[in-house]
């Protein structure tokens, strides 16, 4: 079931053509989890949901002699958390590689400079680094079709994405920089699956006025959801 749910999350991200489809809260993911379970069990949605709400006895990862009752749905939701941590590692590694900065060498002063006036994304170098990170992420989820490689030595790579995809990357980079700048603490280990959802929504809204609402290539990016009113995520 976890494998099936993971594949659904990856496919949703890789194929999204609207911002609202890129990143859902765990509450919104519930139906997706139920469908994933039913596709494995093949005993109907009601039984799948009942199974997810049931408890199973599991040993502690720290002490195998200690057992506790854990709700199955909690274990299922960890799939999203673990997947996003893997994607975060890809994004952060690619971003700083593009800037030719070793993450271990990132200082508080460097982080503050990159955060000032959102330079980490809105400057030419920052935007290129974010798009490089997004490209690496797309390739990791099998969405290389969204990347048009440059034609000739003077050509430009163009990435086709929704505003939500861009906000996903920007959120992860901002989080890493704010931690390095001692502005915030790490959210790793917080609420399963939902820790970054409000931050992602905030990133979408913050990016909205800086992005053109058309589908023309602009500095290596084509926003496929152009003027879709749902880009502002008013429902949150």
PEQUI-V896789 format. One record per helix or strand of 2 or more residues. SS is the DSSP state (hx for helix, st for strand). FROM is the first residue (numbers start at 1). TO is the last residue. If there is no record, write none. Layout:
# PEQUI-V896789
ss = <SS & SS>
from = <FROM & FROM>
to = <TO & TO>
This chain:
# PEQUI-V896789
ss = <hx & hx & hx & hx & st & st & hx & hx & hx & hx & hx & st & st & hx & hx & st & hx>
from = <2 & 19 & 26 & 45 & 55 & 67 & 72 & 103 & 108 & 124 & 144 & 147 & 158 & 163 & 197 & 221 & 229>
to = <15 & 21 & 41 & 53 & 59 & 71 & 98 & 105 & 122 & 140 & 146 & 148 & 161 & 180 & 208 & 223 & 232>
